[in-house]
Amino acid sequence: MTFPYKGYAGEYLDIDLEKGKIHKKEMKKEWARLYLGGTGVAAKILWDRTGPSTDPLSPDNLLVVGTGPLTGSMFSPSGRFMFASKGPLTGVWAESHSGGFFGPELKYAGFDFVIFNGRSEKPVYLFIQDGKAELLDASDLWGRETNVTTDMIREKHKDPSIETAVIGPAAENGVLYGAIIVDYYRAAGRAGLGTVLGSKNVKGIAVSGSMGIDAHDMDAYLKANEEEMARVRDPLWASSLESLRKYGTTDLVSIINEIGRLPTKNHWTGYFEDADKIGPEIIANEYRIAQEACHGCVVGCKYIIRVNEGEFKTTPVGGPEYETIMAFGSNCLNDDIESVFHLGKRCDLLGMDTISCGKTIGFAMELYEKGIIDKEDTNGLDLSWGNIDSMVELVEMIAKKEGFGEILAKGTRQAAEIIGGDAWKYAVHSKGLEASGQDPRAHQSVGLTYATNVRGADHLRSLSSLEELGYPEIAIHRFGEEKADDILKIMSPKYKGELIKDMEDLYAITDSAVICKYGVMWPPVYYYETFANIIPPLTGMDDWADLAFVKSSGARISHLRRAYNHRLGITRQQETLPRRLLKEPMPTGPAKGGLPDLDEMLDEYYKYRGCDRETGFPLESKLDKLQLDYVAQDLKKRKMLAGQQ
Ligand code: SF4
């Protein structure tokens, strides 16, 4: 093998499902040096091989499964991996990450990436074991829920330690927000990537690996790891990390409600009176029975719950994250936490994104309240706020695309178009992706994050926690004394363009490395210096020791993903927020009266990003500096064609 860099498995699989052929290929040196791994490499692959004419659910689309150099390393937290594609829900760039042990296992089995292309004639699953891969018949798995699928795969191979990433009936049926479920209850949930896998007749991937990953300079790598762990142990973060360990992300229900940012009643407001009924204390005290960590993580935020009696009685199962509690709880005015557990679990078993599913149901409840739809439209379901029986039934109907469920299976944007009238006013999405659990009327930079995020209204590409957690020393270190004060003001739009540009680039490196956001986002322990410290001794890529190179690599990956969307027609006009979040001042709660100053923040963002203010397109001079000359040429060609029309 001639691939020169360590920390990588060094090979990837390029799978032609049409022909049933698996091509084993050597990783490209340029991919590692310029795009690192994960989202960066996936962006390059998708830029090269898909485009405006690619129908997301056609055989022409690709599904990329990716790890990064830090996946499966000793670095904490390094259990992550990711999927990317042109998204069926949004029609633009789509990626989704998951934790657990699958990513490390894939690398230990000898591969950094898997690319699925085409469509298999019959249902298959991919089995990878120590350098070998084969497509196996999945006819008996098709139609099965995700837990049964995982059990059956493990039984077939007589190996209970096989790691799996599988889809459920929802993705097979074409629900546009089908998820990929990893090891029973972790999910690459957002943007419908499970549906892409389903459209290719692929039920999932099973991996088993026992090969190791080398470091370029093991002593130096261990030393760098120890230095980064010393940063994690800094008392500055102690309370945030302690809370994550104790409550997982459920802690955010209280923290975010106190700011007035907890989506409630389909984002009508950001404050839920009954938040304590679905909050961290009740979950920890009455239902949590165990705590878990992903590969190599010192935090361990994942928790297991059990409900001992009643309608929603369950054996031990992964507890819902903050986002699921928000989507099926406050968002639907539902204060019954046991029903939230149940709805989250059904989404995992059926293979659906809990955020898009809960948000779409909340949207339907508001239409019902407003009289835009009635029982004739809903197959007789009473969609009054908080009606648990109807929610339970609707989740099953959506997964089967049955009756009214077929409309909701398309997500809020398309459902609003089908329903017509004023329905669009209550569809809370950006670029077609249902908003995650943050209300930008209570936090200015969230508005900019939602508007500029390449996959839509979601916090995971650039959310800043500096303002709400208030770390002045960090703000000064990153942005200088003059700007730090404004950066830390949660309701000031000033310098938020610079802040979000910086976070996007930092997250682009994080998602290419690939590691968990805890440690980067909440609390903000790791910064560019971390990657400059850790990547060179692991990989041998000396460029990455230069902080300027690390930062410009973040910008390169951000620009490439943005350019992917520009090529599909995304301009400043689409980098916006839904009407509710942009025009309706927050009606109640601590953020009462709040609205995001999106135009001001966008102007500043484009300035720092190096984009044209009118269109949001990148400036050619910027692209050349970032070694994205092929993007600059494409842009020039498109401008020329536009001029000729
Ligand atoms: S912080 Fe939580 S989600 Fe992230 S790697 Fe650790 S256990 Fe997994």
Boltz pocket constraint, residues with backbone or C-beta under 6 A from the ligand:
constraints:
  - pocket:
      binder: B
      contacts: [[A, 77], [A, 78], [A, 79], [A, 99], [A, 100], [A, 292], [A, 293], [A, 294], [A, 295], [A, 297], [A, 298], [A, 299], [A, 300], [A, 301], [A, 302], [A, 516], [A, 517], [A, 518]]
      max_distance: 6.0
